[in-house]
């Protein structure tokens, strides 16, 4: 089960469901996931969202200790979840391995340019190599069989 589902399940168990959001915050400093459940449930319990969040955070930390490294109260009641590094790596690796692309098991040749030794070098030469290396790496992740080739200048 992915971390998203585990967090959503724990929130449903602890807070009794409701129509809350569990989303990826726009600001990376706000964690890997954030929820507004305290705003939804606090009205029903007639307490402030901040008090409700403070009430459920210890239980969430206990239930999600194998997935989450930290859970923080933000602002007046948002709850931010910070995933453990190994969980993020594991989920990313699963995503990468499950990629099936149009490049899977295809033979692909990527030609890199080589600057002319008798002309001035420029940033364009460097950019061209960066783009070529990116294409190589991305296509490898997509399952392609990559061969690279460079032409060493245009000396006659």
ZILINSUL-V224364 format. One line per field, one symbol per residue. ss: DSSP state (H for helix, E for strand, L for the rest). A space follows every 50 residues. Layout:
ss=???
//
This chain:
ss=LLHHHHHHHHHHHHHLLLLLLEELLLLHHHLLEEELHHHHHHHHHLLLHH HHHHHHHHHHHHHLLLLEEEEEEELLLEEEEEELHHHHHHHHHHHHHLLL LLLLLLEEEEEELLLLLLLLLLHHHHHHHHHHHHHHHHHHHLLLEEEEEE LLLLLL
//
